[in-house]
Amino acid sequence: MNREEVKTVLSQLVEDKRLMAGLMYGTGLRLIECLRLRVQEIDFERKEITVRDGKGAKDRVTMLPESLKSPLQQHLRQIKWIHERDLANGWGLVLMPDALDRKYPNAASEWCWQWVFPQKNRWKDPRTKWEGRHHVDASILQKAFKRATCHTLRHSFATHLLEDGYDIRTVQELLGHKDVRTTMIYTHVLNRGGLGVRSPVDTL
């Protein structure tokens, strides 16, 4: 999508869906990476988002867009209120990665481990009767897209960064690509030649 098309798509989404889509376009997150974000992985002071266990089981760091800081902080205030209410009602636990709940039994109730985008309804384990909130299901955002897909936002993020002249190695790092040749695919979309380079004669 070009920038106007991205703007149109975002303007037609509301509430959490708009924020999730804005994060994917603004940071290059994959859909599942966005849904699996935990509170502690957002650093407002450093303007960074840490992606844990991304594709290939790799961690990486991407930027936190300035325009999304305030909406995201407001969203987290609402989510924290829900979490505190869950705790007061005897729930408020979240599934932990790599069985950390056995190593740190109290961590699952801590605010820093909660999902940034939790489901509206609590999930109930039929065996233990334990109730908690999982992250939003991918289908909820996927169904909100009509003429594009969620992954199109990630493609647009990469293409628009290259259009703005950012180094391809930087874009590779932000996307979490193992091989720069994967990132090089986006240069072919720019209509600037295979290497995405502008000839010096065109600046004379």
Order of alpha helices (4+ residues) and beta strands (2+ residues): alpha-alpha-alpha-beta-beta-beta-alpha-alpha-beta-beta-alpha-alpha-alpha-alpha
